[in-house]
Amino acid sequence: MATAVLTDLGRAFINRRLGATTGGPTVGTTIAAIGWGIAAGSAYAGATSLFAETLPRVASTNSGIQTYTDNDTLVATANLTGPLGGIIVTNVGLFDATSAGNLLMMLSLDGATMTVNEGDLLAVTFQLVFL
Amino acid sequence: MPTALVTTIGKSLAVSRLLGNLAAPTYLAIGSDGTDANAADTALVTEFARQAGSASVVTTGGGATNNGLRVTTTFTLGGTQTLREIGVLTAASNGVLFARATVNPVSLFSGDLITITLTVGSG
């Protein structure tokens, strides 16, 4: 089973984008990139980094779509390419920067893994629905 | 301190803001109609004042952190009114209604100062 979370930093990011100028952590201003990690662990709201993130991240393509009502869902997607020798992925994350920055959303495979061979593409999509 | 209902267009606004579009909802409006807030609301029913507020990130509970947007401002009343509704919008006039709340009636008189704080929380 996988675990997907909107992190505490992600909640701060949303409220900062909604106009907050004080309170909570200082975060970035754009949804920027998706990255992956290779260590075991379950996603949790307080996470600030992936489990053993392996760089580089890939810039995300972001848009709004309808799940229940018009434009109520943010979609961020990126295609990550398997590096030389391949990679065994255990978790992925959405960030507000292509390096460093803040972890906004996170998904862990919770004991499972996904092997991405060299040159293969892993398409990762995060969706955030405002209910 | 009322917690507001995010409107349908408010949800769309939130997504737009995450994509870097539209203005942030940092204006507070107050009105005199006590009709319950509805997701389909696009404006206060009977607005009588609006002005810019200051917004902050807060933790509203429920086990989540940084999960609230709090907007606050102080109004000086220009006449006699009964406060029954509050909204947070994106502009000094018109604009997008992000959220709306109703409150128990509060009688206000010319020259009164009232500080309004509206918190919009998420799970």
Boltz contact constraints between the chains, C-beta under 6 A:
constraints:
  - contact:
      token1: [A, 8]
      token2: [B, 65]
      max_distance: 6.0
  - contact:
      token1: [A, 8]
      token2: [B, 66]
      max_distance: 6.0
  - contact:
      token1: [A, 11]
      token2: [B, 66]
      max_distance: 6.0
  - contact:
      token1: [A, 11]
      token2: [B, 67]
      max_distance: 6.0
  - contact:
      token1: [A, 12]
      token2: [B, 57]
      max_distance: 6.0
  - contact:
      token1: [A, 12]
      token2: [B, 66]
      max_distance: 6.0
  - contact:
      token1: [A, 15]
      token2: [B, 57]
      max_distance: 6.0
  - contact:
      token1: [A, 15]
      token2: [B, 69]
      max_distance: 6.0
  - contact:
      token1: [A, 17]
      token2: [B, 17]
      max_distance: 6.0
  - contact:
      token1: [A, 17]
      token2: [B, 18]
      max_distance: 6.0
  - contact:
      token1: [A, 18]
      token2: [B, 17]
      max_distance: 6.0
  - contact:
      token1: [A, 18]
      token2: [B, 24]
      max_distance: 6.0
  - contact:
      token1: [A, 18]
      token2: [B, 69]
      max_distance: 6.0
  - contact:
      token1: [A, 19]
      token2: [B, 24]
      max_distance: 6.0
  - contact:
      token1: [A, 19]
      token2: [B, 26]
      max_distance: 6.0
  - contact:
      token1: [A, 19]
      token2: [B, 55]
      max_distance: 6.0
  - contact:
      token1: [A, 20]
      token2: [B, 55]
      max_distance: 6.0
  - contact:
      token1: [A, 20]
      token2: [B, 56]
      max_distance: 6.0
  - contact:
      token1: [A, 20]
      token2: [B, 57]
      max_distance: 6.0
  - contact:
      token1: [A, 20]
      token2: [B, 69]
      max_distance: 6.0
  - contact:
      token1: [A, 22]
      token2: [B, 56]
      max_distance: 6.0
  - contact:
      token1: [A, 23]
      token2: [B, 56]
      max_distance: 6.0
  - contact:
      token1: [A, 23]
      token2: [B, 57]
      max_distance: 6.0
  - contact:
      token1: [A, 23]
      token2: [B, 58]
      max_distance: 6.0
  - contact:
      token1: [A, 24]
      token2: [B, 57]
      max_distance: 6.0
  - contact:
      token1: [A, 24]
      token2: [B, 66]
      max_distance: 6.0
  - contact:
      token1: [A, 62]
      token2: [B, 19]
      max_distance: 6.0
  - contact:
      token1: [A, 64]
      token2: [B, 15]
      max_distance: 6.0
  - contact:
      token1: [A, 69]
      token2: [B, 8]
      max_distance: 6.0
  - contact:
      token1: [A, 70]
      token2: [B, 12]
      max_distance: 6.0
  - contact:
      token1: [A, 71]
      token2: [B, 12]
      max_distance: 6.0
  - contact:
      token1: [A, 71]
      token2: [B, 15]
      max_distance: 6.0
  - contact:
      token1: [A, 72]
      token2: [B, 11]
      max_distance: 6.0
  - contact:
      token1: [A, 74]
      token2: [B, 15]
      max_distance: 6.0
  - contact:
      token1: [A, 74]
      token2: [B, 18]
      max_distance: 6.0
  - contact:
      token1: [A, 130]
      token2: [B, 11]
      max_distance: 6.0
  - contact:
      token1: [A, 130]
      token2: [B, 14]
      max_distance: 6.0
